[in-house]
């Protein structure tokens, strides 16, 4: 393709200037070099771009079409150049974050707001589409960061601890276990346990509490929404749930 970005800049400068001399100065070219560049475009297409008889030179229909393209394309090219330079300098970009923790919104969203204030040119994209396969998405390069409560031994992933959390039991105020100072796994054998929709081996209530004790609850129920779990627990049906509460250091 014959046309280059410099040709668009050349024609725009000539159209915006009152003489070839001022256009050449704006482009840091000699007047001879500028005239040669315009002539090369005209010779290639067999068209005249400017009327030399008028002062300042006026664009012909072909020149006006050329300038129309320059008006549309040059701002886009300038923006692209600016964005690429910012990306190269680490000043802008997009950060894709995936969650493996349904109850993390309470602290993550305020943290992201603070992050945006410090890095306003970095767009943050919070993804829930990967659900609890976020670490696989991280290894495939589909996301940049994963917030997870289940670190794994993988040489391709670096885990950075943020804080510890405690596991708590959420009960209806009318539930008989409210009066107990200590709740054992056996006390939950006849209850309905409400959790997030995650495999049991990734739920602490099973992997660290019920399963080691050989206890199976009477039933299980799940929801992705913490508020829905809380509503179920609050009903006078004496259902219960194990819920994570974030505790910062």
C-alpha positions, -999 to 999 in steps of 0.1 A, spaced: 0 0 0 14 34 -10 -2 56 16 15 61 50 5 80 81 30 107 72 11 114 40 -20 121 61 -1 144 84 14 162 54 -19 169 37 -35 181 70 -6 204 77 -9 220 42 -46 224 45 -43 241 79 -14 264 70 -14 296 49 16 286 29 39 257 21 66 273 40 47 273 73 34 238 67 70 226 61 81 243 93 53 226 112 64 192 99 101 199 104 107 195 67 122 217 40 97 233 16 113 213 -12 109 180 6 72 188 14 65 197 -23 81 165 -34 60 144 -10 28 160 -22 38 155 -58 46 119 -52 11 113 -39 -4 131 -69 17 112 -94 9 78 -78 -29 84 -80 -29 106 -111 -48 133 -92 -43 169 -81 -48 174 -44 -44 212 -41 -50 241 -65 -16 259 -67 -32 290 -82 -50 301 -50 -33 315 -19 -35 297 5 -37 265 -16 -72 251 -16 -79 213 -17 -95 198 -48 -123 172 -44 -96 145 -42 -78 166 -16 -109 170 4 -115 133 4 -79 128 16 -84 154 44 -116 137 54 -97 105 60 -70 123 78 -95 139 101 -109 105 110 -78 84 112 -51 107 127 -68 111 161 -72 73 163 -36 68 154 -25 94 179 -46 77 206 -32 43 197 4 57 200 -4 72 233 -20 41 247 9 19 236 34 42 251 15 41 284 12 3 283 50 1 277 56 23 307 31 4 329 9 34 333 -23 20 319 -39 -13 311 -66 -37 323 -64 -60 354 -86 -90 352 -95 -104 386 -114 -137 393 -130 -147 426 -130 -181 442 -146 -166 474 -182 -157 474 -180 -138 506 -151 -116 495 -171 -88 481 -175 -70 514 -138 -61 515 -127 -64 479 -150 -38 464 -138 -10 488 -102 -22 481 -107 -19 444 -121 16 448 -89 26 466 -68 9 439 -86 29 412 -78 62 430 -41 53 431 -40 39 395 -68 57 376 -55 46 342 -58 9 351 -92 -6 343 -102 -34 367 -125 -62 355 -140 -84 382 -150 -118 368 -173 -143 383 -177 -164 351 -148 -187 360 -165 -196 393 -144 -221 412 -121 -229 383 -104 -196 385 -69 -210 391 -71 -230 358 -82 -197 341 -51 -180 357 -28 -207 343 -44 -203 308 -38 -166 309 -75 -157 309 -73 -137 341 -44 -118 358 -52 -123 395 -73 -148 415 -86 -142 450 -88 -177 465 -90 -193 499 -76 -226 487 -39 -223 478 -25 -253 459 11 -266 454 17 -254 418 51 -241 406 34 -220 380 13 -200 405 26 -177 433 3 -173 463 6 -141 484 -13 -143 518 -36 -113 524 -51 -122 557 -66 -150 578 -103 -158 582 -123 -177 608 -151 -201 602 -183 -193 620 -216 -209 624 -247 -189 613 -279 -199 631 -314 -186 635 -318 -170 669 -344 -197 676 -321 -226 669 -313 -248 699 -276 -247 692 -275 -210 699 -273 -218 736 -242 -240 731 -208 -225 739 -190 -251 717 -205 -268 687 -191 -303 678 -195 -321 644 -218 -346 660 -243 -318 668 -247 -311 631 -255 -347 621 -293 -340 621 -292 -306 605 -294 -290 571 -261 -273 562 -263 -244 538 -231 -236 518 -219 -220 486 -221 -243 455 -186 -257 458 -173 -292 459 -171 -306 494 -134 -310 494 -131 -272 490 -156 -264 518 -139 -260 552 -171 -272 570 -166 -306 554 -128 -309 549 -118 -295 583 -148 -302 605 -175 -328 595 -155 -352 573 -126 -358 597 -152 -366 624 -171 -390 601 -202 -369 604 -227 -365 575 -254 -338 578 -290 -347 573 -292 -325 542 -273 -299 523 -284 -268 504 -264 -242 484 -267 -207 470 -242 -184 454 -257 -154 472 -246 -147 508 -278 -127 514 -299 -157 503 -280 -180 526 -286 -155 555 -323 -154 547 -326 -192 547 -307 -194 580 -330 -167 596 -362 -187 588 -377 -206 617 -369 -239 600 -337 -243 621 -315 -246 591 -279 -236 595 -248 -226 576 -211 -223 580 -200 -189 569 -167 -172 565 -160 -139 581 -129 -120 570 -106 -109 598 -78 -86 588 -44 -85 605 
